[in-house]
């Protein structure tokens, strides 16, 4: 192993991934889809890219209720503009 290869832990394609630039690469090149697990105070909040404390069905029900209220409140405005 020559001096250029010492400390290399991978290759990003554009430049070598080294121990010295590992954190910089993670901070500036990672995105949300790179996160598979998140633990906070020992509790898993994201497992295999899925929120563990989020009830999708409940959220959809809540959004539906709000959307119906918005629709009802917008009817007079739409009628004033000649829209059904």
KEZASE-764137 format. One record per residue: residue number from 1; x, y, z of N, C-alpha, C in turn; residue in one letter. Coordinates in nm, 3 decimals. Example, Ala and Ser with C-alpha at 12.3 -4.5 7.8 and 13.67 -1.06 7.14 Angstrom:
BEGIN
<n = 1 n_x = 1.319 n_y = -0.569 n_z = 0.780 ca_x = 1.230 ca_y = -0.450 ca_z = 0.780 c_x = 1.320 c_y = -0.330 c_z = 0.780 res = A>
<n = 2 n_x = 1.285 n_y = -0.225 n_z = 0.708 ca_x = 1.367 ca_y = -0.106 ca_z = 0.714 c_x = 1.290 c_y = 0.003 c_z = 0.787 res = S>
This chain:
BEGIN
<n = 1 n_x = 0.085 n_y = -0.117 n_z = 0.000 ca_x = 0.000 ca_y = 0.000 ca_z = 0.000 c_x = 0.090 c_y = 0.123 c_z = 0.000 res = X>
<n = 2 n_x = 0.070 n_y = 0.214 n_z = -0.098 ca_x = 0.152 ca_y = 0.333 ca_z = -0.102 c_x = 0.092 c_y = 0.443 c_z = -0.015 res = X>
<n = 3 n_x = 0.158 n_y = 0.558 n_z = -0.009 ca_x = 0.115 ca_y = 0.666 ca_z = 0.080 c_x = -0.023 c_y = 0.720 c_z = 0.043 res = X>
<n = 4 n_x = -0.057 n_y = 0.722 n_z = -0.088 ca_x = -0.187 ca_y = 0.773 ca_z = -0.129 c_x = -0.300 c_y = 0.684 c_z = -0.082 res = X>
<n = 5 n_x = -0.277 n_y = 0.556 n_z = -0.068 ca_x = -0.382 ca_y = 0.464 ca_z = -0.027 c_x = -0.396 c_y = 0.452 c_z = 0.124 res = X>
<n = 6 n_x = -0.298 n_y = 0.497 n_z = 0.198 ca_x = -0.304 ca_y = 0.486 ca_z = 0.343 c_x = -0.420 c_y = 0.570 c_z = 0.396 res = X>
<n = 7 n_x = -0.501 n_y = 0.511 n_z = 0.480 ca_x = -0.612 ca_y = 0.582 ca_z = 0.540 c_x = -0.740 c_y = 0.578 c_z = 0.460 res = X>
<n = 8 n_x = -0.737 n_y = 0.523 n_z = 0.339 ca_x = -0.857 ca_y = 0.515 ca_z = 0.258 c_x = -0.952 c_y = 0.410 c_z = 0.316 res = X>
<n = 9 n_x = -1.081 n_y = 0.444 n_z = 0.320 ca_x = -1.180 ca_y = 0.349 ca_z = 0.367 c_x = -1.287 c_y = 0.322 c_z = 0.261 res = X>
<n = 10 n_x = -1.277 n_y = 0.387 n_z = 0.149 ca_x = -1.373 ca_y = 0.365 ca_z = 0.042 c_x = -1.346 c_y = 0.461 c_z = -0.072 res = X>
<n = 11 n_x = -1.436 n_y = 0.461 n_z = -0.169 ca_x = -1.422 ca_y = 0.548 ca_z = -0.285 c_x = -1.559 c_y = 0.602 c_z = -0.320 res = X>
<n = 12 n_x = -1.571 n_y = 0.733 n_z = -0.325 ca_x = -1.699 ca_y = 0.796 ca_z = -0.356 c_x = -1.720 c_y = 0.812 c_z = -0.505 res = X>
<n = 13 n_x = -1.621 n_y = 0.780 n_z = -0.584 ca_x = -1.631 ca_y = 0.796 ca_z = -0.729 c_x = -1.566 c_y = 0.925 c_z = -0.774 res = X>
<n = 14 n_x = -1.587 n_y = 1.033 n_z = -0.701 ca_x = -1.528 ca_y = 1.160 ca_z = -0.739 c_x = -1.394 c_y = 1.184 c_z = -0.669 res = X>
<n = 15 n_x = -1.382 n_y = 1.136 n_z = -0.549 ca_x = -1.255 ca_y = 1.144 ca_z = -0.478 c_x = -1.255 c_y = 1.039 c_z = -0.368 res = X>
<n = 16 n_x = -1.139 n_y = 0.998 n_z = -0.323 ca_x = -1.131 ca_y = 0.890 ca_z = -0.224 c_x = -1.198 c_y = 0.928 c_z = -0.093 res = X>
<n = 17 n_x = -1.261 n_y = 0.832 n_z = -0.032 ca_x = -1.320 ca_y = 0.850 ca_z = 0.100 c_x = -1.213 c_y = 0.811 c_z = 0.202 res = X>
<n = 18 n_x = -1.171 n_y = 0.904 n_z = 0.280 ca_x = -1.066 ca_y = 0.882 ca_z = 0.379 c_x = -1.120 c_y = 0.909 c_z = 0.519 res = X>
<n = 19 n_x = -1.052 n_y = 0.860 n_z = 0.616 ca_x = -1.091 ca_y = 0.885 ca_z = 0.755 c_x = -1.099 c_y = 1.035 c_z = 0.780 res = X>
<n = 20 n_x = -1.008 n_y = 1.111 n_z = 0.720 ca_x = -1.002 ca_y = 1.255 ca_z = 0.743 c_x = -1.124 c_y = 1.329 c_z = 0.688 res = X>
<n = 21 n_x = -1.191 n_y = 1.275 n_z = 0.585 ca_x = -1.305 ca_y = 1.346 ca_z = 0.527 c_x = -1.437 c_y = 1.270 c_z = 0.542 res = X>
<n = 22 n_x = -1.439 n_y = 1.172 n_z = 0.630 ca_x = -1.558 ca_y = 1.089 ca_z = 0.648 c_x = -1.677 c_y = 1.171 c_z = 0.697 res = X>
<n = 23 n_x = -1.661 n_y = 1.247 n_z = 0.804 ca_x = -1.772 ca_y = 1.325 ca_z = 0.859 c_x = -1.819 c_y = 1.428 c_z = 0.757 res = X>
<n = 24 n_x = -1.729 n_y = 1.494 n_z = 0.690 ca_x = -1.767 ca_y = 1.592 ca_z = 0.588 c_x = -1.850 c_y = 1.526 c_z = 0.480 res = X>
<n = 25 n_x = -1.810 n_y = 1.408 n_z = 0.435 ca_x = -1.888 ca_y = 1.337 ca_z = 0.334 c_x = -2.028 c_y = 1.303 c_z = 0.382 res = X>
<n = 26 n_x = -2.038 n_y = 1.257 n_z = 0.504 ca_x = -2.170 ca_y = 1.222 ca_z = 0.559 c_x = -2.258 c_y = 1.346 c_z = 0.569 res = X>
<n = 27 n_x = -2.204 n_y = 1.454 n_z = 0.624 ca_x = -2.283 ca_y = 1.576 ca_z = 0.645 c_x = -2.325 c_y = 1.639 c_z = 0.515 res = X>
<n = 28 n_x = -2.235 n_y = 1.650 n_z = 0.417 ca_x = -2.265 ca_y = 1.725 ca_z = 0.296 c_x = -2.315 c_y = 1.640 c_z = 0.180 res = X>
<n = 29 n_x = -2.300 n_y = 1.510 n_z = 0.184 ca_x = -2.339 ca_y = 1.427 ca_z = 0.071 c_x = -2.454 c_y = 1.331 c_z = 0.100 res = X>
<n = 30 n_x = -2.486 n_y = 1.310 n_z = 0.225 ca_x = -2.596 ca_y = 1.218 ca_z = 0.259 c_x = -2.730 c_y = 1.289 c_z = 0.244 res = X>
<n = 31 n_x = -2.834 n_y = 1.211 n_z = 0.225 ca_x = -2.969 ca_y = 1.267 ca_z = 0.219 c_x = -3.063 c_y = 1.178 c_z = 0.300 res = X>
<n = 32 n_x = -3.187 n_y = 1.215 n_z = 0.309 ca_x = -3.283 ca_y = 1.144 ca_z = 0.391 c_x = -3.294 c_y = 0.997 c_z = 0.358 res = X>
<n = 33 n_x = -3.287 n_y = 0.962 n_z = 0.232 ca_x = -3.303 ca_y = 0.820 ca_z = 0.196 c_x = -3.182 c_y = 0.735 c_z = 0.236 res = X>
<n = 34 n_x = -3.074 n_y = 0.801 n_z = 0.278 ca_x = -2.958 ca_y = 0.727 ca_z = 0.328 c_x = -2.977 c_y = 0.683 c_z = 0.472 res = X>
<n = 35 n_x = -3.076 n_y = 0.739 n_z = 0.541 ca_x = -3.101 ca_y = 0.706 ca_z = 0.681 c_x = -3.193 c_y = 0.586 c_z = 0.688 res = X>
<n = 36 n_x = -3.148 n_y = 0.480 n_z = 0.753 ca_x = -3.232 ca_y = 0.361 ca_z = 0.766 c_x = -3.281 c_y = 0.341 c_z = 0.908 res = X>
<n = 37 n_x = -3.206 n_y = 0.387 n_z = 1.007 ca_x = -3.243 ca_y = 0.372 ca_z = 1.147 c_x = -3.207 c_y = 0.499 c_z = 1.223 res = X>
<n = 38 n_x = -3.294 n_y = 0.538 n_z = 1.317 ca_x = -3.266 ca_y = 0.651 ca_z = 1.405 c_x = -3.307 c_y = 0.611 c_z = 1.546 res = X>
<n = 39 n_x = -3.214 n_y = 0.628 n_z = 1.639 ca_x = -3.241 ca_y = 0.600 ca_z = 1.779 c_x = -3.221 c_y = 0.729 c_z = 1.858 res = X>
<n = 40 n_x = -3.316 n_y = 0.757 n_z = 1.948 ca_x = -3.305 ca_y = 0.873 ca_z = 2.037 c_x = -3.330 c_y = 0.824 c_z = 2.179 res = X>
<n = 41 n_x = -3.234 n_y = 0.846 n_z = 2.263 ca_x = -3.242 ca_y = 0.801 ca_z = 2.404 c_x = -3.275 c_y = 0.653 c_z = 2.410 res = X>
<n = 42 n_x = -3.218 n_y = 0.574 n_z = 2.322 ca_x = -3.237 ca_y = 0.430 ca_z = 2.323 c_x = -3.364 c_y = 0.382 c_z = 2.254 res = X>
<n = 43 n_x = -3.450 n_y = 0.473 n_z = 2.210 ca_x = -3.574 ca_y = 0.435 ca_z = 2.143 c_x = -3.557 c_y = 0.445 c_z = 1.992 res = X>
<n = 44 n_x = -3.599 n_y = 0.342 n_z = 1.922 ca_x = -3.591 ca_y = 0.341 ca_z = 1.776 c_x = -3.709 c_y = 0.422 c_z = 1.720 res = X>
<n = 45 n_x = -3.679 n_y = 0.534 n_z = 1.654 ca_x = -3.783 ca_y = 0.618 ca_z = 1.595 c_x = -3.801 c_y = 0.590 c_z = 1.446 res = X>
<n = 46 n_x = -3.696 n_y = 0.544 n_z = 1.381 ca_x = -3.702 ca_y = 0.505 ca_z = 1.240 c_x = -3.638 c_y = 0.369 c_z = 1.229 res = X>
<n = 47 n_x = -3.712 n_y = 0.273 n_z = 1.173 ca_x = -3.664 ca_y = 0.137 ca_z = 1.157 c_x = -3.684 c_y = 0.097 c_z = 1.011 res = X>
<n = 48 n_x = -3.575 n_y = 0.064 n_z = 0.943 ca_x = -3.581 ca_y = 0.031 ca_z = 0.800 c_x = -3.654 c_y = 0.140 c_z = 0.722 res = X>
<n = 49 n_x = -3.620 n_y = 0.266 n_z = 0.750 ca_x = -3.675 ca_y = 0.384 ca_z = 0.684 c_x = -3.824 c_y = 0.405 c_z = 0.709 res = X>
<n = 50 n_x = -3.877 n_y = 0.347 n_z = 0.815 ca_x = -4.019 ca_y = 0.365 ca_z = 0.850 c_x = -4.030 c_y = 0.425 c_z = 0.989 res = X>
<n = 51 n_x = -4.115 n_y = 0.525 n_z = 1.001 ca_x = -4.139 ca_y = 0.586 ca_z = 1.131 c_x = -4.209 c_y = 0.485 c_z = 1.221 res = X>
<n = 52 n_x = -4.161 n_y = 0.471 n_z = 1.343 ca_x = -4.218 ca_y = 0.373 ca_z = 1.434 c_x = -4.327 c_y = 0.433 c_z = 1.522 res = X>
<n = 53 n_x = -4.333 n_y = 0.565 n_z = 1.532 ca_x = -4.431 ca_y = 0.630 ca_z = 1.619 c_x = -4.534 c_y = 0.708 c_z = 1.537 res = X>
<n = 54 n_x = -4.562 n_y = 0.661 n_z = 1.419 ca_x = -4.652 ca_y = 0.733 ca_z = 1.329 c_x = -4.759 c_y = 0.637 c_z = 1.281 res = X>
<n = 55 n_x = -4.884 n_y = 0.672 n_z = 1.304 ca_x = -4.996 ca_y = 0.591 ca_z = 1.260 c_x = -5.051 c_y = 0.651 c_z = 1.132 res = X>
<n = 56 n_x = -5.015 n_y = 0.592 n_z = 1.019 ca_x = -5.053 ca_y = 0.646 ca_z = 0.888 c_x = -5.204 c_y = 0.654 c_z = 0.873 res = X>
<n = 57 n_x = -5.275 n_y = 0.552 n_z = 0.914 ca_x = -5.421 ca_y = 0.551 ca_z = 0.901 c_x = -5.483 c_y = 0.665 c_z = 0.982 res = X>
<n = 58 n_x = -5.434 n_y = 0.688 n_z = 1.102 ca_x = -5.486 ca_y = 0.797 ca_z = 1.186 c_x = -5.457 c_y = 0.932 c_z = 1.122 res = X>
<n = 59 n_x = -5.338 n_y = 0.948 n_z = 1.067 ca_x = -5.303 ca_y = 1.073 ca_z = 1.001 c_x = -5.394 c_y = 1.099 c_z = 0.882 res = X>
<n = 60 n_x = -5.423 n_y = 0.996 n_z = 0.805 ca_x = -5.513 ca_y = 1.011 ca_z = 0.690 c_x = -5.652 c_y = 1.052 c_z = 0.736 res = X>
<n = 61 n_x = -5.701 n_y = 0.991 n_z = 0.845 ca_x = -5.833 ca_y = 1.029 ca_z = 0.898 c_x = -5.834 c_y = 1.176 c_z = 0.940 res = X>
<n = 62 n_x = -5.730 n_y = 1.219 n_z = 1.009 ca_x = -5.724 ca_y = 1.359 ca_z = 1.053 c_x = -5.716 c_y = 1.455 c_z = 0.936 res = X>
<n = 63 n_x = -5.639 n_y = 1.421 n_z = 0.837 ca_x = -5.627 ca_y = 1.507 ca_z = 0.719 c_x = -5.761 c_y = 1.514 c_z = 0.645 res = X>
<n = 64 n_x = -5.831 n_y = 1.403 n_z = 0.637 ca_x = -5.961 ca_y = 1.401 ca_z = 0.571 c_x = -6.059 c_y = 1.495 c_z = 0.640 res = X>
<n = 65 n_x = -6.062 n_y = 1.493 n_z = 0.773 ca_x = -6.151 ca_y = 1.581 ca_z = 0.848 c_x = -6.118 c_y = 1.728 c_z = 0.820 res = X>
<n = 66 n_x = -5.991 n_y = 1.762 n_z = 0.823 ca_x = -5.949 ca_y = 1.900 ca_z = 0.797 c_x = -5.983 c_y = 1.939 c_z = 0.654 res = X>
<n = 67 n_x = -5.959 n_y = 1.851 n_z = 0.559 ca_x = -5.988 ca_y = 1.881 ca_z = 0.418 c_x = -6.137 c_y = 1.906 c_z = 0.397 res = X>
<n = 68 n_x = -6.220 n_y = 1.828 n_z = 0.462 ca_x = -6.365 ca_y = 1.848 ca_z = 0.449 c_x = -6.406 c_y = 1.983 c_z = 0.507 res = X>
<n = 69 n_x = -6.347 n_y = 2.023 n_z = 0.619 ca_x = -6.378 ca_y = 2.154 ca_z = 0.679 c_x = -6.333 c_y = 2.267 c_z = 0.586 res = X>
<n = 70 n_x = -6.215 n_y = 2.253 n_z = 0.529 ca_x = -6.165 ca_y = 2.355 ca_z = 0.436 c_x = -6.257 c_y = 2.365 c_z = 0.315 res = X>
<n = 71 n_x = -6.298 n_y = 2.251 n_z = 0.263 ca_x = -6.387 ca_y = 2.249 ca_z = 0.146 c_x = -6.519 c_y = 2.320 c_z = 0.177 res = X>
<n = 72 n_x = -6.578 n_y = 2.290 n_z = 0.294 ca_x = -6.704 ca_y = 2.354 ca_z = 0.333 c_x = -6.688 c_y = 2.504 c_z = 0.348 res = X>
<n = 73 n_x = -6.578 n_y = 2.546 n_z = 0.407 ca_x = -6.554 ca_y = 2.690 ca_z = 0.427 c_x = -6.523 c_y = 2.761 c_z = 0.296 res = X>
<n = 74 n_x = -6.475 n_y = 2.690 n_z = 0.197 ca_x = -6.441 ca_y = 2.755 ca_z = 0.070 c_x = -6.558 c_y = 2.766 c_z = -0.025 res = X>
<n = 75 n_x = -6.667 n_y = 2.692 n_z = 0.000 ca_x = -6.782 ca_y = 2.694 ca_z = -0.090 c_x = -6.836 c_y = 2.834 c_z = -0.116 res = X>
<n = 76 n_x = -6.856 n_y = 2.919 n_z = -0.013 ca_x = -6.906 ca_y = 3.055 ca_z = -0.042 c_x = -6.810 c_y = 3.136 c_z = -0.130 res = X>
<n = 77 n_x = -6.681 n_y = 3.118 n_z = -0.109 ca_x = -6.582 ca_y = 3.190 ca_z = -0.191 c_x = -6.588 c_y = 3.144 c_z = -0.335 res = X>
<n = 78 n_x = -6.599 n_y = 3.013 n_z = -0.354 ca_x = -6.608 ca_y = 2.957 ca_z = -0.489 c_x = -6.737 c_y = 3.003 c_z = -0.557 res = X>
<n = 79 n_x = -6.847 n_y = 3.005 n_z = -0.483 ca_x = -6.976 ca_y = 3.048 ca_z = -0.539 c_x = -6.968 c_y = 3.194 c_z = -0.581 res = X>
<n = 80 n_x = -6.901 n_y = 3.276 n_z = -0.500 ca_x = -6.887 ca_y = 3.418 ca_z = -0.534 c_x = -6.806 c_y = 3.438 c_z = -0.662 res = X>
<n = 81 n_x = -6.721 n_y = 3.345 n_z = -0.693 ca_x = -6.640 ca_y = 3.352 ca_z = -0.815 c_x = -6.708 c_y = 3.280 c_z = -0.931 res = X>
<n = 82 n_x = -6.830 n_y = 3.229 n_z = -0.907 ca_x = -6.902 ca_y = 3.160 ca_z = -1.013 c_x = -6.854 c_y = 3.018 c_z = -1.036 res = X>
<n = 83 n_x = -6.792 n_y = 2.960 n_z = -0.936 ca_x = -6.741 ca_y = 2.823 ca_z = -0.946 c_x = -6.831 c_y = 2.731 c_z = -0.864 res = X>
<n = 84 n_x = -6.846 n_y = 2.608 n_z = -0.908 ca_x = -6.933 ca_y = 2.515 ca_z = -0.832 c_x = -6.876 c_y = 2.476 c_z = -0.698 res = X>
